[in-house]
Amino acid sequence: MLKTSRTGLALHPDGDEGHSVFRADLPGLKGATSTFDPIPVGTSAAQIYGALAVSVRAAGRDPRPRRFDLLIASVAVSLDLPLVTRNESDFSGIHPALQLLSVP
């Protein structure tokens, strides 16, 4: 099962070079990453992501604010996994193979 969650990442300066890096700011993210193995975004998921973005745009919606949701959905579809979400409407109808499990 793939699950969406509310986790935050913050951009922080990195040393003298002035580059920036992403750092997890929420303790929950650290707990999740130590409990679960991350699922990589493979070629199949990347192709599905493109199709999802086109589908969302064709439905008259902007895919940009939904890009992370679409990425999560594309991985779920590529691995034939159900996606657990509190916001079923964010994912409803974007891909025929996307299985949704709604939780309160």
Summary of the structure (lengths in Angstrom):
residues: 104
radius of gyration: 15.5
end to end distance: 16.3
largest distance: 48.7
contacts: 240
relative contact order: 0.18
helix: 42%
strand: 19%
